Amino acid sequence: MSPSSGLNAIHSFKCSARHGYAVEISPFFPNRLACATSQYYGIAGCGTLLVLEQREPDILLLNSLDWNDGLFDVTWSESNEHVAVTGGGDGSLQIWDTANPRGPLRVLKGHTQEVYAVDWSQTRGENLLVSGSWDHTARVWDPESCQSVATLQGHEGVLYSTVWSPHIPACFASTSGDGMLRVWDVKAGSCQLAIPAHKAEILSCDWCKYDQSIVVTGAIDCSLCVWDVRSAGQPVAQLLGHSYAVRRVKFSPFYKTVLASCSYDFTVRFWDYSRSPALLDTVEHHSEFVCGLDFNLHIPNQVKCPTGPQSNLVEAD
C-alpha cells in the first residue's frame, strides 16, 4: 500500500440476524472468504460460517454452515482448499468441509469456555492448529488425528488472540485480558517470552510477514504497539488514532512496515509504523463495530472486514 493509499471500491454482503466476528481470505482462491458470525452479538443463539465469493460487481453466498452456538473466529486450512476451522461459544472447534454444508467433519473438544481464537500453522512441514479460550488456556491440535497435543497455561485472563509465527516452526503468540503478550514454544511446552504490552485488555496480535522478531498488538486502550521480541523493554512504535477499542490487527503480506487495524469506533485504519505520522488512511464505511479484517494474499491492497449484520469487502489502492 502506497503512502497515498485510498479506496477505489467497496462491496458489501448483508446477512440478517448475524453479527460478523472474523473473516479470512482463502489462501487458495483469491476471491473466496470465510466469515464467522453469531446471533445477538454472541451472547445467545447460534452461529453461522458464511462462505462467500466476490464476483463483480457482487459478493455471493456460496455456502452457509450453521452451528448451535456463536462462532467467534475462523481459519482456512493450509493443506486443503475446502477445509476451514471455527471457534465456538461452547468451547469447541469445528472442522468444516465448506463445499459440503451438512455439518462439521469433526468437532474438537477440550476447552471449558468460549474459543475466541483459532489459527492454522503456516510454516512448511507443520500441520497444526492453535486455539485460545476464555478458560485462560491455549491448546495446540493435530487436525489429522483431531487430538489436542498441548495445553499451554500462563495467562491470567481470557485469551483473545493466538497467532502462529509465519517464520518459526512450533511458535505462536497470544494476547489476553491480562494485558500480556506471550510467545510460546510448543516443542518445549512453555512460554518463552512475556511482555506487559498494554495496561489494558489486548484483543489482537499479529506477526510481521518479513521480520520474525516483530509483533503488533491492539488493545482496548485504543492503541496499537509494535514490538521487537528481541528487546521488548519499549515498543518500536505506538500507533494512536482509534477512539475505541482496537479489535483486530493485521500486517500486510506485501509491505514490511504496513499494517491495518479495525475498531469498535466503526473504522478501519491503515498504518506504516516506519513513518511519521504513521497513519496512512482511515476508512469509515461501517455503521457498527468492526470486529475483523484480513489482507488478501493474492491481490495487493485488498482488505476484507466484517461488521454487525454484514460482511464488507474493501479494495484500497
C-alpha positions in Angstrom: 0.0 0.0 0.0 1.5 3.3 -1.0 1.5 6.2 1.4 -1.1 7.9 -0.7 -3.5 4.9 -0.4 -7.2 5.4 -0.9 -10.3 3.4 -1.5 -11.4 2.6 -5.0 -14.2 0.1 -4.4 -16.5 -1.0 -1.6 -18.6 -4.1 -1.9 -21.0 -5.4 0.8 -22.7 -8.6 1.7 -25.5 -8.4 4.2 -26.8 -11.3 6.4 -29.7 -10.6 8.6 -29.7 -11.6 12.3 -25.9 -12.3 12.2 -23.0 -10.3 13.5 -19.6 -10.8 11.9 -16.8 -11.6 14.2 -13.9 -12.7 12.0 -13.1 -13.0 8.3 -10.3 -14.8 6.5 -9.5 -14.9 2.8 -8.7 -18.3 1.3 -5.0 -19.0 0.7 -6.0 -20.9 -2.4 -8.8 -18.8 -4.1 -8.2 -15.0 -4.3 -12.0 -14.2 -4.4 -13.2 -16.5 -1.6 -13.5 -15.7 2.0 -15.0 -17.3 5.2 -16.8 -15.2 7.8 -17.5 -16.4 11.4 -20.8 -14.9 12.7 -23.1 -15.1 15.7 -26.6 -14.2 16.7 -27.2 -11.5 19.3 -23.6 -10.4 19.4 -22.6 -13.9 20.6 -24.5 -13.6 23.9 -27.1 -16.1 22.9 -28.3 -18.1 19.9 -26.4 -19.9 17.2 -23.6 -19.2 14.8 -23.0 -19.5 11.1 -19.9 -19.8 8.9 -20.5 -17.9 5.7 -18.5 -18.9 2.7 -18.5 -16.0 0.2 -17.1 -15.2 -3.2 -16.6 -11.9 -4.9 -17.9 -12.0 -8.5 -18.0 -8.5 -9.9 -20.0 -6.5 -9.1 -21.3 -8.5 -6.1 -20.3 -10.7 -3.2 -22.2 -14.0 -3.4 -23.0 -16.6 -0.8 -21.5 -20.0 -1.7 -22.5 -21.9 1.4 -23.9 -21.3 4.9 -22.9 -23.7 7.7 -24.7 -23.5 11.0 -23.5 -24.3 14.5 -25.5 -24.5 17.7 -23.5 -21.7 19.4 -21.9 -18.5 18.4 -18.8 -18.6 16.2 -16.0 -16.1 17.0 -13.0 -16.9 14.7 -12.2 -18.7 11.5 -9.1 -20.0 9.8 -8.5 -21.8 6.5 -6.6 -25.0 6.2 -3.2 -24.5 4.6 -3.3 -28.0 3.0 -6.9 -28.4 1.8 -8.6 -25.7 -0.2 -12.1 -26.6 1.1 -11.4 -27.0 4.8 -11.9 -24.3 7.4 -11.9 -24.3 11.2 -14.0 -22.2 13.5 -14.0 -21.5 17.2 -17.3 -21.6 19.1 -19.0 -20.3 22.2 -19.5 -23.8 23.5 -15.7 -24.3 23.9 -15.3 -26.5 20.8 -13.5 -26.1 17.4 -15.4 -27.2 14.3 -13.6 -28.5 11.2 -15.8 -27.9 8.1 -15.8 -29.0 4.5 -17.0 -25.7 3.1 -18.1 -27.5 -0.1 -20.4 -29.7 1.8 -22.9 -27.9 4.1 -24.0 -31.0 6.0 -22.4 -30.1 9.3 -18.8 -30.2 10.6 -16.4 -33.0 9.6 -15.0 -33.1 13.2 -15.6 -31.3 16.5 -12.6 -30.8 18.7 -13.4 -30.6 22.4 -11.1 -29.7 25.3 -11.7 -26.0 26.2 -14.2 -25.3 29.0 -15.2 -21.8 27.9 -15.6 -19.9 24.7 -13.0 -20.4 21.9 -12.2 -16.8 20.7 -9.2 -17.5 18.5 -8.1 -20.2 16.0 -5.2 -20.3 13.6 -3.7 -22.9 11.2 0.1 -23.1 11.1 1.8 -21.6 8.1 5.4 -22.9 8.3 6.4 -25.8 5.9 6.3 -29.3 7.2 3.9 -28.4 10.0 0.2 -29.1 10.2 -1.1 -27.8 13.5 -4.0 -25.7 14.9 -3.8 -23.4 17.8 -6.8 -22.1 19.8 -7.2 -19.5 22.5 -10.1 -19.6 25.0 -11.7 -17.7 27.8 -10.7 -20.6 30.0 -7.2 -18.9 30.1 -5.5 -21.6 28.1 -4.2 -22.1 24.6 -4.4 -25.5 23.0 -2.5 -27.0 20.1 -4.2 -29.6 18.0 -3.3 -32.1 15.3 -6.1 -31.7 12.7 -5.4 -35.1 11.2 -5.8 -37.1 14.4 -8.2 -34.4 15.9 -6.3 -34.7 19.1 -5.0 -32.0 21.5 -1.2 -32.3 21.5 -0.5 -29.5 24.1 -2.3 -27.3 26.6 -0.4 -24.1 27.5 -1.1 -22.1 30.6 0.3 -18.8 31.8 -2.2 -16.1 31.0 -4.2 -14.8 34.0 -7.1 -13.6 31.8 -9.2 -14.7 28.9 -7.3 -15.3 25.6 -8.4 -13.2 22.7 -5.8 -14.0 20.1 -3.5 -16.9 19.2 -1.4 -16.5 16.0 1.3 -18.8 14.6 4.6 -17.3 13.6 4.9 -17.4 9.8 8.7 -17.9 10.2 9.5 -20.1 13.2 8.1 -23.6 13.5 6.0 -24.5 16.6 6.0 -20.9 17.7 2.9 -18.7 18.3 2.0 -15.5 20.1 -1.0 -14.9 22.3 -2.7 -11.9 23.9 -5.1 -11.8 26.8 -7.3 -9.8 29.1 -4.3 -9.7 31.5 -2.5 -7.1 29.3 0.3 -9.6 28.3 1.7 -10.6 25.0 3.2 -14.1 25.3 5.4 -16.0 22.8 5.2 -19.8 23.1 7.4 -22.7 22.0 5.2 -25.7 21.5 8.1 -28.2 21.4 9.3 -27.0 24.8 5.7 -26.7 26.0 6.4 -23.4 27.6 6.2 -19.6 27.3 9.5 -18.2 26.1 8.7 -14.5 26.5 6.1 -12.5 28.4 5.7 -8.8 27.6 3.4 -6.4 29.6 2.4 -4.9 26.3 -0.6 -2.7 27.4 -2.1 -1.7 30.7 -5.4 -2.9 29.3 -7.0 -6.0 27.7 -5.2 -6.9 24.5 -7.7 -8.1 21.9 -5.4 -8.9 19.0 -1.9 -9.5 17.8 -0.1 -10.4 14.5 3.4 -11.2 13.3 5.2 -9.2 10.6 5.5 -11.3 7.4 9.0 -10.0 6.7 10.7 -9.9 10.1 10.4 -12.8 12.5 11.0 -10.6 15.5 8.2 -8.1 15.0 4.7 -8.4 16.5 1.9 -5.9 16.7 -0.7 -5.7 19.5 -4.1 -3.9 19.6 -5.9 -3.2 22.9 -9.0 -1.7 24.5 -6.8 1.4 25.3 -7.3 2.4 21.7 -3.7 1.9 20.8 -1.5 -0.4 18.7 2.0 -1.2 19.8 4.7 -2.7 17.6 7.2 -4.9 19.5 10.6 -6.3 18.7 10.7 -9.5 20.8 14.5 -9.4 20.9 14.4 -6.2 23.0 10.9 -5.8 24.4 11.5 -3.1 27.0 9.8 -0.5 25.0 7.6 -0.7 21.8 9.2 0.1 18.5 6.2 2.2 17.7 2.9 3.2 19.3 0.1 4.0 16.9 -2.7 6.3 18.2 -5.9 7.4 16.4 -8.7 5.0 17.2 -11.3 6.4 19.6 -12.5 3.0 20.9 -11.0 -0.5 21.5 -8.8 -1.9 18.7 -10.5 -5.2 17.8 -8.2 -6.8 15.2 -4.7 -6.0 13.8 -3.1 -7.5 10.7 0.3 -7.0 9.0 0.3 -6.5 5.2 1.6 -9.5 3.3 3.2 -7.2 0.7 4.9 -4.4 2.7 7.1 -4.9 5.7 6.0 -2.0 7.9 2.4 -1.6 6.7 -0.5 -2.9 8.8 -4.2 -2.5 9.3 -6.5 -2.3 12.3 -10.2 -2.2 12.9 -12.1 -0.9 15.9 -15.3 -0.5 17.8 -15.1 3.1 16.6 -16.5 1.8 13.3 -13.3 2.5 11.4 -10.5 0.6 9.6 -7.2 2.3 9.6 -4.0 1.7 7.6 -0.6 2.4 9.1 3.1 2.5 8.2 4.9 2.3 11.5 8.2 3.4 9.9 6.7 6.8 9.0 5.8 9.9 10.9 2.9 10.4 11.0 2.2 6.6 10.8 -1.5 6.8 9.8 -1.9 6.3 6.0 -5.7 6.2 5.7 -9.0 5.9 7.6 -12.0 4.0 6.2 -15.3 5.0 7.7 -17.8 3.0 5.6 -19.0 0.8 8.5 -22.1 1.6 10.6 -21.4 -0.8 13.5 -18.4 -2.2 15.4 -15.8 -3.6 13.1 -14.6 -6.9 14.6 -12.3 -8.5 12.0 -10.2 -7.9 8.9 -7.9 -9.7 6.6 -5.5 -8.8 3.8 -5.8 -10.7 0.5 -2.6 -12.7 -0.1 -3.3 -12.8 -3.9 -4.4 -9.2 -4.6 -2.2 -6.3 -3.2 -4.1 -3.8 -1.1 -7.4 -5.6 -0.8 -8.9 -6.0 2.7 -12.0 -7.7 3.9 -13.7 -6.9 7.2 -17.0 -8.0 8.9 -19.2 -5.8 11.0 -22.6 -6.0 12.6 -25.1 -7.7 10.4 -22.9 -7.6 7.2 -19.6 -8.6 5.8 -17.9 -5.9 3.7 -15.2 -6.1 1.1 -12.8 -3.1 0.8 -10.4 -2.6 -2.0 -7.7 0.1 -1.5 -5.2 1.4 -4.0 
